[in-house]
Amino acid sequence: MAKGIIGKKIGMTQIFDPSGKVVPVTVIEAGPCPVVQVKTLENDGYEAVQLGFGYKKPARTTKPLKGHFDKANTSPAQALREFRINGSADWLPEAGKPVKADAFAQGEYVDVVGTSKGKGTAGAIKRWNFSRLKESHGTGPVARHAGSLGACSDPSRVFKGKKLAGHLGHERVTIQNLTVVKVDAEHNLIAIKGAVPGPKGGVVLIRSAVKKGGAK
């Protein structure tokens, strides 16, 4: 990855482009993210940068983690994430210095990673978009259950991967090729076109797009 930063989802709004067209955007408070550690191929086996985001009380930080932050001369961070750099780190300051929102520019394509909203336990209709059963004789007592799970005598089991009711949401989701519409470096804000995963206040990762320019 060429660039990356950690942020907090503020919410959605809309802005107008120069032609007067309304653009829906998600506003993200991106950084400042101090560089906690730079991993190298010689020492760690891969190249990556470790960034922190947010403030965490030292009293609520474990001693090993506090020593990790002290080594970089930074205060404990609420979130700690890694970004692969693969030798491309022109944007990266030295350890202890922050990465700010101006690492990205207007018009760039980015991938945004977040944790989707948790929906709890959901049925097959809500979770997998199943259709209801016939609400007539012989299909009761409810019409919203998953229906038959397979043959009864052979193979006498439920196949792996069968879509059933269960936990919905609260999983890692990546939205690719979103456009950076506006960058406010003074207030550490980045406006990204479209929606990003997670609730307001959720931690998200913004990184350079892998499939550059694939969406408009």
NORJO-V574826 format. One record per run of one state. SS is the DSSP state (h for helix, s for strand, l for the rest). FROM is the first residue (numbers start at 1). TO is the last residue. If there is no record, write none. Layout:
SS_FROM_TO ; SS_FROM_TO
This chain:
l_1_3 ; s_4_16 ; l_17_21 ; s_22_30 ; l_31_32 ; s_33_39 ; l_40_40 ; h_41_44 ; l_45_47 ; s_48_53 ; l_54_57 ; h_58_60 ; l_61_62 ; h_63_71 ; l_72_78 ; s_79_84 ; l_85_97 ; s_98_99 ; l_100_100 ; h_101_103 ; l_104_108 ; s_109_115 ; l_116_117 ; s_118_122 ; l_123_123 ; h_124_128 ; l_129_165 ; s_166_169 ; l_170_171 ; s_172_184 ; l_185_188 ; s_189_193 ; l_194_202 ; s_203_208 ; l_209_216
